[in-house]
Amino acid sequence: MVSTKRIAVVTGASQGLGEGIVRAFRARGYGVVATSRSIRPSTDPDLVTVAGDIGDPDTGKRVVAAALERFGRIDTLVNNAGIFIGKPFTDYTEEDYRLKLRTNLDGFFFTTRQVIPVLLAQGSGHIVQITASTAEFASSHAPAVLAMLTKGGLNSATRALAIEYARRGVRVNAVAPGVIKTPMHAPEKYELLAATHPMNRLGEIEDIARAVLYLEDAAFSTGEILHVDGGLIAGR
């Protein structure tokens, strides 16, 4: 049975940005399929959870199967799962490299590859990547080549997919956050991190969730990289 409500899939959904994005979609009345390695079973009939490593091709297959089994459709995919490892280039290990690519790029590739045929069959849909403003400019104070490699790659892929599917009803956009107050950052570092933004504060999870919903409603926007970074992209 196909649901009449709209359905979103959110990766990296057990905490931080992903958890906030799930809450925002549920508050809007969407059914949600949420996935992460450590996600817990849901008691909400309109929230399906799928535990799995997003870098494993099988996880994307199971997520899409769960969405179609419960709801019969997918309207939006939010590729949120990602990790940040910042250090000088020669300090990166092969393990760092493989982990970043597995989470940030493999997860995007395998999940999106499963979702797009569903959207094309429906004739409509929306895909949103969560990238990073730091992917677009280098800083001698905060070297992060792997972030630029992976998140910058997602920005480029967003534009490429937007053009590929622009005439087939599927929009593709991205939200590029600055530093957001999530469990990824220790509270004792908040003040230091806040000072990196022209607005001199950290972003909130709700800032990113609202940006995702804005793009969800922006029917004439595709290929957009929406910066939610306290002015960071404009300069320092």
Residue pairs with C-beta under 8 A, 6 or more apart in sequence:
1 72
2 71
2 72
2 73
3 31
3 70
3 71
3 72
3 73
5 29
5 30
5 31
5 46
5 71
6 29
6 30
6 31
6 75
6 76
7 30
7 31
7 32
7 33
7 67
7 71
7 73
7 74
7 75
7 76
8 25
8 30
8 31
8 32
8 33
8 74
8 75
8 76
8 77
8 78
9 32
9 33
9 34
9 35
9 63
9 64
9 67
9 74
9 76
9 77
9 78
9 111
9 115
10 18
10 21
10 22
10 25
10 32
10 33
10 34
10 35
10 78
10 80
11 18
11 35
11 36
11 54
11 63
11 77
11 78
11 79
11 80
11 81
11 107
11 111
12 18
12 35
12 36
12 54
12 80
12 81
12 82
12 107
13 19
13 21
13 22
13 34
13 35
13 36
13 39
13 49
13 80
14 34
14 36
14 37
14 38
14 39
14 40
15 36
15 182
15 183
16 180
16 182
16 183
16 184
16 205
17 80
17 130
17 177
17 180
17 182
17 205
17 208
17 209
18 34
18 36
18 78
18 80
18 81
19 205
20 205
20 206
20 208
20 209
21 78
21 80
21 208
21 209
21 212
22 32
22 34
22 47
23 209
24 206
24 209
24 210
24 212
24 213
25 32
25 76
25 213
26 32
26 44
26 46
26 47
28 213
30 46
30 75
30 76
31 46
31 47
31 48
31 70
31 71
32 46
32 47
32 48
33 48
33 49
33 50
33 63
33 66
33 67
33 70
33 71
33 74
34 42
34 47
34 48
34 49
34 50
35 49
35 50
35 51
35 52
35 54
35 59
35 63
35 81
36 51
36 52
36 54
36 81
37 51
37 52
37 53
37 54
38 51
39 49
39 50
39 51
40 49
41 49
42 48
42 49
48 66
48 67
48 70
50 59
50 62
50 63
50 66
52 58
52 59
52 62
52 63
53 59
53 102
54 60
54 81
54 103
54 106
54 107
54 110
54 111
55 102
55 103
55 106
55 107
55 110
56 110
57 106
57 110
59 107
59 110
59 111
60 107
60 110
60 111
60 112
60 113
60 114
60 115
61 114
63 111
63 114
64 74
64 111
64 114
64 115
64 118
67 73
67 74
67 118
68 74
68 118
73 118
73 122
74 115
74 118
74 119
74 122
74 125
75 119
75 122
75 124
75 125
75 126
76 125
76 126
76 127
76 128
76 216
77 111
77 112
77 115
77 125
77 126
77 127
77 128
78 127
78 128
78 130
78 212
79 107
79 108
79 111
79 112
79 127
79 128
79 129
79 130
79 154
80 130
81 103
81 104
81 107
82 103
82 104
82 107
82 130
82 150
82 151
83 99
83 100
83 103
83 104
84 132
84 144
84 147
84 184
85 92
85 96
85 99
85 100
85 144
85 146
85 147
86 142
86 143
86 144
86 147
87 96
87 143
87 144
88 143
89 143
89 145
92 145
92 146
96 146
97 146
100 146
100 147
100 149
100 150
101 150
104 150
104 151
104 154
105 150
105 153
105 154
108 129
108 154
108 157
112 127
112 161
115 125
115 127
116 125
116 127
116 161
116 165
116 170
118 125
119 125
119 127
119 169
119 170
120 165
120 168
120 169
120 170
122 169
123 168
123 169
124 169
124 170
125 169
125 170
125 171
126 170
126 171
126 172
126 173
126 215
126 216
127 161
127 170
127 171
127 172
127 173
128 172
128 173
128 174
128 175
128 212
128 215
128 216
129 154
129 155
129 157
129 158
129 172
129 173
129 174
129 175
130 174
130 175
130 177
130 208
130 212
131 151
131 152
131 154
131 155
131 158
131 174
131 175
131 176
131 177
131 225
132 147
132 151
132 176
132 177
133 176
133 177
133 178
133 227
133 229
133 232
133 233
134 142
134 144
134 147
134 148
134 151
134 178
134 232
135 147
135 148
135 150
135 151
135 152
135 154
135 155
135 176
136 152
136 155
136 176
136 233
137 233
138 148
142 196
151 176
154 174
155 174
155 176
155 225
158 172
158 173
158 174
158 223
158 225
159 172
159 223
159 225
161 170
161 172
162 171
162 172
162 173
162 222
162 223
162 224
163 223
165 171
165 172
166 222
166 223
171 219
171 221
171 222
172 222
172 223
173 215
173 218
173 221
173 222
173 223
173 224
173 225
173 226
174 224
174 225
174 226
175 208
175 211
175 212
175 215
175 225
175 226
175 228
176 225
176 226
176 227
176 228
176 229
176 233
177 203
177 207
177 208
177 228
177 229
178 196
178 197
178 202
178 203
178 227
178 228
178 229
178 230
178 232
179 185
179 193
179 194
179 196
179 197
179 202
179 203
180 202
180 203
180 204
180 205
180 207
180 208
181 190
181 202
181 203
181 204
181 205
182 205
185 193
185 202
190 202
193 202
194 200
194 201
194 202
196 232
196 236
197 203
197 229
197 230
197 231
197 232
198 230
198 231
198 232
198 234
198 235
198 236
199 230
199 231
200 230
201 230
202 230
203 228
203 229
203 230
207 228
208 228
211 226
211 228
214 226
215 221
215 224
215 226
218 224
227 233
